Amino acid sequence: MNLANYFLSHKNIIFSKKLILPSLIALGTNFATFKALSNPLPQPNNYQNILGIRQSFITSAIEKAGPSVVTIENQRLVKRKVISNNSNILLDPYFERFFGLRLPEDTEPRIEQSQGSGFIFADGLVITNAHVVSNSDKIIIGLTDGRKFKGQVIGEDSISDLAIVKLLGKGPWPKATLGNSNQIKVGDWAIAVGNPFGLENTVTLGIISNLNRNVSQLGIYDKRFNLIQTDAAINPGNSGGPLLNANGEVVGINTLIRSGPGAGLSFAIPINKAQEIAKQLVKTGKVTHPMIGISLINELSTKINENRVKVGYVVPNSPAAKNGILIGDIIIKINQDDIKKSSDVINAINKNGIKKSAKFTVKRNTKKIKLNIKPVDIRELGKN
């Protein structure tokens, strides 16, 4: 190639670069980027570092806790129903239309199946809601890695709605990391994990809306302790699954959703309370619930602008009735604990237990009265 041809060929290259470079600048791309594009593509595991993308805390939390979340398939035998000759029974439309026969439905035994959630919290042990496994004849536990094992209920408590199921198989088992529900605050992130409507490993995100929700305000009276309220969606099938904090630690157990007025509210059992109950279920298969036999009313005293707890009802033949508690009494103190709200009464009685008397200080009209009352287990309440 002679010098003239060499110059012409390189002149075209130089001319092309002059056209390309202003175009890149016009598109907002600097020359350093153009140079980087000419380098070999980075390896896939470097994409996030090159592009400046960070893994979300939700993904990290699920990667940490997800393997411990299980699907619980519950099978129960529904026995044959006995229908009298005078019963107004449902009819099979096909038999009635084609054969003129009138056969009652649901008169033969059948297998009824349901599904819920849970998580492995200790070696070979799953914690879930009691209503998920109640009256079960067969339980199948499904892990996220595809393995399935039979499960055996070793303890359940309908009052707290908690149950412990033993995995009938060999580990090792992926265990959840349990957090501290006393350390969470309103506004903290809340991540609900479970299997709503049978859709495995579903994750919803929200915040902690309230820490000590007394759900009796919603007309729910079968819960003895306050629950965590969250706006993270907890749908049917999520029951028993974990409520996680931003670090992937379990701070609650999904247990309750509000339908009808107030729909969209979800509730979870604080994990600290759940651990106390789980210890009793593992040890004895049941839970002791100390009670004295009263219902409580939270009210605000307008005279002193303070919250106070009033006795709304006294169960006949209960320890409260036998030891002088009356409707309308204001509970001021139990042992050394000052009482400001109904949950204070429940906590103080639980802490006292059933083996010794608790010292109650109540205000009746203008007088302060001291009473000694020994709580009993709820199963003994009202017995003569």
URHUBEL-V758540 format. One record per residue. N is the residue number from 1. RES is the residue in one letter. SS is DSSP state (@ for helix, = for strand, . for the rest). OMEGA is omega as a letter, one per 40 degrees, with the letter a starting at -180 (999 if undefined). D_FIRST is the distance of its C-alpha to the first C-alpha in Angstrom with 1 decimal. Layout:
[[N	RES	SS	OMEGA	D_FIRST] [N	RES	SS	OMEGA	D_FIRST]]
This chain:
[[1	M	.	i	0.0] [2	N	.	a	3.8] [3	L	@	a	6.7] [4	A	@	i	8.2] [5	N	@	i	6.3] [6	Y	@	a	6.4] [7	F	@	a	9.9] [8	L	@	a	10.8] [9	S	@	i	10.2] [10	H	@	i	12.2] [11	K	@	i	14.6] [12	N	@	i	15.6] [13	I	@	i	16.3] [14	I	@	a	18.3] [15	F	@	i	20.1] [16	S	@	a	21.0] [17	K	@	i	22.4] [18	K	@	i	24.4] [19	L	@	a	25.9] [20	I	@	a	26.7] [21	L	@	i	28.3] [22	P	@	i	30.9] [23	S	@	i	31.7] [24	L	@	i	32.5] [25	I	@	i	34.6] [26	A	@	i	36.4] [27	L	.	i	37.3] [28	G	.	a	38.8] [29	T	.	a	36.3] [30	N	.	a	35.2] [31	F	@	i	31.9] [32	A	@	i	33.7] [33	T	@	i	34.6] [34	F	@	i	31.0] [35	K	@	a	30.0] [36	A	@	a	32.9] [37	L	@	i	32.0] [38	S	.	i	28.7] [39	N	.	i	30.7] [40	P	.	i	32.4] [41	L	.	i	35.6] [42	P	.	i	38.8] [43	Q	.	a	41.4] [44	P	@	a	44.2] [45	N	@	i	46.8] [46	N	@	a	44.8] [47	Y	@	a	44.6] [48	Q	@	i	47.9] [49	N	@	a	46.8] [50	I	@	a	43.4] [51	L	@	i	45.0] [52	G	.	a	48.1] [53	I	.	i	50.4] [54	R	.	i	53.7] [55	Q	.	a	56.0] [56	S	.	i	59.1] [57	F	@	i	62.5] [58	I	@	i	63.8] [59	T	@	i	61.3] [60	S	@	a	62.1] [61	A	@	a	65.8] [62	I	@	i	65.6] [63	E	@	a	63.6] [64	K	@	a	66.3] [65	A	@	a	69.3] [66	G	@	a	68.2] [67	P	@	a	68.7] [68	S	@	a	72.3] [69	V	=	a	73.1] [70	V	=	i	74.8] [71	T	=	i	76.0] [72	I	=	i	79.7] [73	E	=	a	81.0] [74	N	=	i	84.7] [75	Q	=	i	86.9] [76	R	=	i	90.6] [77	L	=	i	93.2] [78	V	=	a	95.0] [79	K	.	a	98.4] [80	R	.	i	100.3] [81	K	.	i	102.0] [82	V	.	a	105.7] [83	I	.	a	106.4] [84	S	.	a	110.0] [85	N	.	a	111.4] [86	N	.	a	111.6] [87	S	.	i	108.0] [88	N	.	a	105.8] [89	I	.	i	102.9] [90	L	.	a	99.5] [91	L	=	i	99.0] [92	D	.	a	96.2] [93	P	@	a	95.3] [94	Y	@	i	94.2] [95	F	@	a	97.4] [96	E	@	a	99.5] [97	R	@	a	97.7] [98	F	@	a	97.6] [99	F	@	a	100.5] [100	G	.	a	102.8] [101	L	.	i	102.8] [102	R	.	a	102.8] [103	L	.	i	101.2] [104	P	=	i	100.8] [105	E	.	i	97.4] [106	D	.	i	96.8] [107	T	.	i	99.8] [108	E	.	i	97.9] [109	P	.	i	96.2] [110	R	=	i	92.5] [111	I	=	i	89.7] [112	E	=	a	88.5] [113	Q	=	i	85.1] [114	S	=	a	83.6] [115	Q	=	i	80.7] [116	G	=	a	80.1] [117	S	=	i	78.1] [118	G	=	i	78.7] [119	F	=	a	77.0] [120	I	=	a	77.4] [121	F	=	i	78.9] [122	A	=	a	80.2] [123	D	.	i	79.8] [124	G	.	a	80.6] [125	L	=	i	82.2] [126	V	=	i	81.2] [127	I	=	a	82.8] [128	T	=	i	83.1] [129	N	.	i	85.6] [130	A	@	a	89.0] [131	H	@	i	88.9] [132	V	@	a	85.7] [133	V	@	a	87.6] [134	S	.	i	91.2] [135	N	.	a	93.3] [136	S	.	i	90.4] [137	D	.	i	91.1] [138	K	=	a	87.6] [139	I	=	i	84.6] [140	I	=	i	81.0] [141	I	=	i	78.6] [142	G	=	i	74.9] [143	L	.	a	72.3] [144	T	.	i	68.8] [145	D	.	i	67.3] [146	G	.	i	69.1] [147	R	.	i	72.0] [148	K	=	a	75.5] [149	F	=	i	78.9] [150	K	=	i	82.5] [151	G	=	i	84.1] [152	Q	=	i	87.7] [153	V	=	i	89.3] [154	I	=	i	91.0] [155	G	=	i	92.2] [156	E	=	a	92.1] [157	D	=	a	93.7] [158	S	.	a	94.2] [159	I	.	i	95.2] [160	S	.	a	91.9] [161	D	.	i	90.0] [162	L	=	i	88.4] [163	A	=	i	88.2] [164	I	=	i	86.8] [165	V	=	i	85.4] [166	K	=	i	84.9] [167	L	=	a	81.9] [168	L	=	a	83.2] [169	G	.	a	80.2] [170	K	.	i	78.4] [171	G	.	e	75.8] [172	P	.	a	73.9] [173	W	.	i	74.2] [174	P	.	a	71.8] [175	K	.	i	74.2] [176	A	.	i	73.9] [177	T	.	a	74.0] [178	L	=	i	77.1] [179	G	.	a	77.1] [180	N	.	a	79.9] [181	S	.	i	81.3] [182	N	.	a	83.2] [183	Q	.	i	80.0] [184	I	.	a	78.4] [185	K	.	i	78.8] [186	V	.	a	78.9] [187	G	.	i	75.4] [188	D	.	i	73.7] [189	W	=	i	71.3] [190	A	=	a	72.9] [191	I	=	i	71.1] [192	A	=	a	73.2] [193	V	=	i	72.1] [194	G	=	a	73.8] [195	N	.	a	74.0] [196	P	@	i	75.4] [197	F	@	i	76.5] [198	G	@	i	75.1] [199	L	.	a	71.5] [200	E	.	i	70.6] [201	N	.	i	69.0] [202	T	=	a	69.1] [203	V	=	i	68.5] [204	T	=	a	69.8] [205	L	=	i	69.5] [206	G	=	i	72.0] [207	I	=	i	73.9] [208	I	=	a	77.3] [209	S	=	i	79.7] [210	N	=	a	82.9] [211	L	=	a	84.0] [212	N	=	a	87.7] [213	R	=	i	88.3] [214	N	.	a	91.8] [215	V	@	i	91.2] [216	S	@	i	94.9] [217	Q	@	i	94.0] [218	L	@	a	92.2] [219	G	.	i	95.3] [220	I	.	a	94.0] [221	Y	.	a	96.9] [222	D	.	i	96.1] [223	K	.	a	93.7] [224	R	.	a	95.5] [225	F	.	a	92.7] [226	N	.	a	90.2] [227	L	=	i	86.7] [228	I	=	i	83.2] [229	Q	=	i	82.2] [230	T	=	i	78.6] [231	D	.	i	76.7] [232	A	.	a	74.3] [233	A	.	i	75.1] [234	I	.	a	77.4] [235	N	.	i	78.0] [236	P	.	a	80.3] [237	G	.	i	78.9] [238	N	.	a	77.6] [239	S	.	i	81.1] [240	G	.	i	81.0] [241	G	.	a	77.4] [242	P	=	i	76.3] [243	L	=	a	75.7] [244	L	=	i	73.0] [245	N	.	a	72.2] [246	A	.	a	68.7] [247	N	.	a	68.5] [248	G	.	i	69.3] [249	E	.	a	72.8] [250	V	=	i	75.7] [251	V	=	i	78.1] [252	G	=	i	80.0] [253	I	=	a	80.8] [254	N	=	a	80.4] [255	T	=	a	83.9] [256	L	=	i	84.8] [257	I	=	a	83.5] [258	R	.	i	85.4] [259	S	.	a	85.8] [260	G	.	i	87.5] [261	P	.	a	88.1] [262	G	.	i	85.8] [263	A	.	a	83.3] [264	G	.	i	80.1] [265	L	.	a	81.8] [266	S	=	a	81.1] [267	F	=	a	82.9] [268	A	=	i	82.4] [269	I	=	i	84.8] [270	P	=	a	83.9] [271	I	@	i	82.6] [272	N	@	i	85.0] [273	K	@	i	87.9] [274	A	@	i	86.4] [275	Q	@	i	86.2] [276	E	@	a	89.9] [277	I	@	a	90.8] [278	A	@	i	88.4] [279	K	@	i	90.2] [280	Q	@	a	93.5] [281	L	@	i	92.2] [282	V	@	a	90.7] [283	K	@	a	93.9] [284	T	@	a	96.7] [285	G	.	i	95.1] [286	K	.	a	96.6] [287	V	.	i	96.6] [288	T	.	i	99.6] [289	H	.	i	99.9] [290	P	=	i	102.6] [291	M	=	i	104.5] [292	I	.	i	107.8] [293	G	.	i	108.0] [294	I	=	i	107.2] [295	S	=	a	104.9] [296	L	=	i	103.4] [297	I	=	i	102.7] [298	N	=	i	100.4] [299	E	=	a	101.8] [300	L	=	i	101.5] [301	S	=	a	104.6] [302	T	.	a	104.8] [303	K	.	a	107.4] [304	I	.	i	105.3] [305	N	.	i	101.8] [306	E	=	i	101.0] [307	N	=	i	100.1] [308	R	=	a	102.7] [309	V	=	a	103.4] [310	K	=	i	106.4] [311	V	=	a	108.0] [312	G	=	a	107.9] [313	Y	=	i	109.5] [314	V	=	a	111.4] [315	V	.	i	111.4] [316	P	.	i	115.0] [317	N	.	i	115.9] [318	S	.	i	112.7] [319	P	@	i	112.7] [320	A	@	a	112.3] [321	A	@	a	115.3] [322	K	@	a	117.4] [323	N	.	i	116.7] [324	G	.	i	117.4] [325	I	.	a	114.1] [326	L	.	i	114.9] [327	I	.	a	112.9] [328	G	.	i	111.9] [329	D	.	i	111.7] [330	I	=	a	108.9] [331	I	=	a	107.2] [332	I	=	a	106.5] [333	K	=	i	105.7] [334	I	=	a	105.4] [335	N	.	a	105.9] [336	Q	.	a	103.8] [337	D	=	i	101.4] [338	D	=	a	101.7] [339	I	.	i	101.3] [340	K	.	a	99.4] [341	K	.	a	98.0] [342	S	@	i	98.9] [343	S	@	i	96.0] [344	D	@	i	97.7] [345	V	@	a	100.8] [346	I	@	a	98.8] [347	N	@	a	96.9] [348	A	@	i	100.1] [349	I	@	i	101.9] [350	N	@	a	99.1] [351	K	@	a	98.9] [352	N	@	a	102.7] [353	G	.	a	102.7] [354	I	.	a	105.8] [355	K	.	a	107.5] [356	K	.	a	109.0] [357	S	=	i	110.4] [358	A	=	a	108.4] [359	K	=	i	110.0] [360	F	=	i	109.8] [361	T	=	a	110.6] [362	V	=	i	111.3] [363	K	=	i	112.6] [364	R	=	a	115.3] [365	N	.	a	116.4] [366	T	.	a	116.9] [367	K	=	i	117.5] [368	K	=	a	115.2] [369	I	=	i	116.1] [370	K	=	a	114.8] [371	L	=	i	114.6] [372	N	=	a	113.7] [373	I	=	i	111.9] [374	K	=	i	110.5] [375	P	.	i	107.6] [376	V	=	i	107.5] [377	D	=	a	104.8] [378	I	@	a	104.1] [379	R	@	a	105.5] [380	E	@	a	108.8] [381	L	.	i	108.9] [382	G	.	i	112.1] [383	K	.	i	113.9] [384	N	.	999	117.6]]
